[in-house]
């Protein structure tokens, strides 16, 4: 009696062929109630980056004691405040200034 092949015993090509041989269920989806295209007024309400959350990277840094006291005095979340302050400064520096060149020579 021949042993039935398992996923682990199949080669990559055999797995690919197996998956291709499975019935495609996409043709059974009923799209009759779906609009062909969203109207422009729907797109006008869209917000780019609404759910964007930048990746976080853990670092260690030294902060002056008086700055740390000031941040902690604002309440919980002082590390979030540090990030907010640094992000605001980064965005200010990234914006081109009118009439000023951002190059080192200019």
HELIX and SHEET records of a PDB file:
HELIX    1   1 UNK A   12  UNK A   21  1                                  10    
HELIX    2   2 UNK A   26  UNK A   28  5                                   3    
HELIX    3   3 UNK A   40  UNK A   44  1                                   5    
HELIX    4   4 UNK A   65  UNK A   73  1                                   9    
HELIX    5   5 UNK A   78  UNK A   94  1                                  17    
END                                                                             
